[in-house]
Amino acid sequence: MRIFTLTRLAVLILIGLCIAGFMASVGAFAQSTNGPAYVIVERLTTTGPESIQEEYGKVSRDIVAKFGGRYLARSQQNALLEGEGTVPCCMAIIAFPSTEAAKSWFGSPENQDAAKIRRSGATFRIVSVQGLP
């Protein structure tokens, strides 16, 4: 009888440890999705005068800030360090407090209106990268 009780206790302890481990991994995942996000903007081709992108730059700063974002880098002097292909002429890296904030910024009516300016003079690739917690 005592062996049965010890076995039952051991099983309950193992189940408890498994549940605790699962909850810890869920918590870590939840924290990682709530961490910062970085948006990388690449200008792939230029189809209009540079003044269009300058206009977009002036408009976009306030919109980015409204969603908690800030520019970490904006450059027309980029270098390919590894791999093949062309280097985009212009790139930007924008930090946001979360992936949700980055998505809210991108999908906002203000940004979509500003994007019409941006797109009227160039084509872009814009990628959101989840940051480390």
C-alpha positions as MATLAB code, in Angstrom:
seq = 'MRIFTLTRLAVLILIGLCIAGFMASVGAFAQSTNGPAYVIVERLTTTGPESIQEEYGKVSRDIVAKFGGRYLARSQQNALLEGEGTVPCCMAIIAFPSTEAAKSWFGSPENQDAAKIRRSGATFRIVSVQGLP';
ca = [
       0.000    0.000    0.000;
       2.819    2.386    0.888;
       4.555    1.729   -2.473;
       1.312    2.543   -4.291;
       1.032    5.868   -2.408;
       4.681    6.764   -3.143;
       4.189    5.919   -6.813;
       1.059    8.026   -6.937;
       2.924   10.909   -5.242;
       5.810   10.618   -7.723;
       3.382   10.682  -10.656;
       1.626   13.736   -9.250;
       4.966   15.511   -8.793;
       5.965   14.706  -12.391;
       2.629   15.965  -13.688;
       3.062   19.153  -11.653;
       6.559   19.672  -13.051;
       5.307   19.158  -16.580;
       2.519   21.683  -16.068;
       4.951   24.186  -14.526;
       7.346   23.745  -17.451;
       4.547   24.217  -19.944;
       3.331   27.373  -18.196;
       6.868   28.769  -18.117;
       7.280   28.186  -21.865;
       3.884   29.807  -22.564;
       4.927   32.793  -20.446;
       8.228   33.106  -22.290;
       6.412   32.976  -25.631;
       3.932   35.622  -24.510;
       6.771   37.875  -23.410;
       8.600   37.402  -26.708;
       5.533   38.482  -28.712;
       5.213   41.573  -26.520;
       8.838   42.643  -26.987;
      10.052   45.325  -29.366;
       9.697   45.142  -33.123;
      11.886   46.623  -35.809;
      10.650   47.632  -39.229;
      13.162   47.522  -42.076;
      12.280   49.658  -45.069;
      14.129   49.113  -48.352;
      13.677   51.278  -51.419;
      13.974   48.814  -54.281;
      13.521   51.071  -57.293;
      13.149   54.803  -57.793;
      10.481   55.823  -60.271;
      10.184   59.555  -59.598;
      12.166   62.549  -58.420;
      13.934   62.409  -55.036;
      11.744   65.273  -53.836;
       8.835   62.815  -53.530;
      10.750   60.750  -50.969;
      11.825   63.904  -49.133;
       8.160   64.918  -48.872;
       7.245   61.458  -47.589;
      10.065   61.639  -45.016;
       8.672   64.859  -43.558;
       5.138   63.468  -43.328;
       6.103   60.048  -42.000;
       8.133   61.163  -38.946;
       5.095   62.347  -36.997;
       3.070   59.280  -37.949;
       5.818   56.905  -36.792;
       6.108   58.797  -33.487;
       2.328   58.648  -32.939;
       2.587   54.841  -32.753;
       5.590   54.845  -30.409;
       8.134   54.350  -33.173;
      11.476   56.018  -33.657;
      13.978   55.926  -36.473;
      17.192   54.112  -35.591;
      18.751   54.505  -39.041;
      18.043   56.175  -42.375;
      20.684   55.874  -45.029;
      21.469   56.198  -48.684;
      25.010   54.929  -48.043;
      24.543   51.159  -47.677;
      27.086   48.389  -48.164;
      26.605   44.723  -48.978;
      28.637   42.746  -46.450;
      27.746   39.225  -47.547;
      25.811   37.535  -50.308;
      24.906   38.467  -53.839;
      22.624   41.009  -55.362;
      22.201   44.711  -55.374;
      22.130   46.895  -52.308;
      18.994   48.996  -51.906;
      19.818   52.644  -52.435;
      17.872   53.734  -49.386;
      17.038   51.939  -46.161;
      15.526   52.767  -42.796;
      15.195   50.898  -39.521;
      12.358   51.933  -37.237;
      11.947   50.651  -33.654;
       8.479   50.096  -32.208;
       7.570   49.002  -28.674;
       5.821   45.877  -30.000;
       4.821   43.978  -33.119;
       1.263   45.162  -32.519;
       2.415   48.811  -32.530;
       4.320   48.259  -35.793;
       1.277   46.665  -37.417;
      -0.994   49.428  -36.115;
       1.348   52.053  -37.551;
       1.557   50.337  -40.929;
      -2.179   49.772  -41.270;
      -3.239   53.170  -39.933;
      -5.173   55.484  -42.248;
      -2.507   58.179  -41.696;
       0.303   55.887  -42.815;
      -1.651   54.507  -45.742;
      -2.318   58.068  -46.953;
       1.390   58.896  -46.590;
       2.277   55.645  -48.357;
       0.543   56.964  -51.472;
       3.186   59.700  -51.586;
       5.995   57.169  -51.018;
       4.704   54.787  -53.671;
       4.257   57.541  -56.251;
       8.028   57.793  -56.611;
       9.476   54.383  -55.739;
       8.829   50.741  -54.916;
       9.595   49.369  -51.483;
       9.885   46.253  -49.376;
       8.889   46.703  -45.733;
       9.513   43.936  -43.200;
       8.678   43.748  -39.497;
      11.217   41.834  -37.394;
      10.368   40.701  -33.882;
      12.945   41.950  -31.393;
      14.379   40.091  -28.455;
      12.594   40.516  -25.113;
];
